[in-house]
Amino acid sequence: MGTDPESGRCTTAPAAVYSGAIMKCPFCRVDNDRVIDSRSSQEGLAIRRRRECLSCGRRFTTYERPEETTIKVIKKDGSRVPFEREKVKRGLERACWKRPISSRQIEATTTAIENDVYGKYDTEVESRELGELVMQHLRDLDAVAFVRFASVYRQFNDAYDFFEELRPMLEEGHPHTPR
């Protein structure tokens, strides 16, 4: 690829790809910068670019990420809503309230669930399947958080419902089950 010696910009990039695309300096709002460093970021899911504005001399960082397809969640009533990572995280936080679970563990579990959703489903996932996926991850994280989530998700009516949900965990001697 060729580079313009004055601007430092690539001169052989396809015009159709870059036409109209500008990156203005967030400080002086001028489109006159050069990339001084590029590296992989966020476990290879983004490219971090360090830029220097040739107009004001200040440096700033930009991130390039692939555009993700939006997965829709099919609710019980048949309506479709966009999958929301933050909604999953809030559900995990409620289930793990006052449990010995760190925010880092909740974040990692949220990311694992999100990765499973985008890995297993192309465009839509039923809310039932999403709930089961959350319960699967919670079961491995903490038995009490699992039962809390399951009690709301499966709408437990009495203590017998709790017992029936816990029975398989108790029978297999689940490591996160209190003795």
C-alpha positions, 0 to 999 in steps of 0.5 A: 500500500502506498502512503502520501508523504504529506498526510501519512495516509494510505493512497491505495485503499479502495475508494468504495470502502473508505469513501466518506469515512473520516476520523476527526480528532476528539479535541480539535475536530480536524480530520488530520491524524496518523496512526502511530500504533495498532494492536489486537485488543479484547482477546482479538475481537478488536483492534486498538489504534493509537492516533496522533492529530497532526493539527493539534498534536494530541493523541487519542485511541480508537477501537475497530470492532466487527459489526455484530448481528443482533440476536432477537429473544423470542418471548413467551408471548411471541414478541421479539426483543433484542438480546441485551447483555446487561439484562443477563448481567442484572439477572445474575447480580440479583441471583448472586446478591449477598453471595461470595461471588465477585463482580469479576466472576459475574462479568466472566459468567455474563461474557460466557453466556453472551459467547454461548448465545452468539455461538449457538444462535444465528438470529433468534433464541427463545427466552426459555432456552436463554433462561436454561443457558443462564441456569446452566452457568449459575449451577456451576457458579453457586448453588444458592444463586442457581436456586434463586434464579430458578425459583423466579424463572420457573415460578416455584410455588412451594418448598417442594418445587425447590426440593425438586430442583435441588434433588439432582444436585444433591444426588450427584454431590455438586461441589457448590452445594452446601452440606 
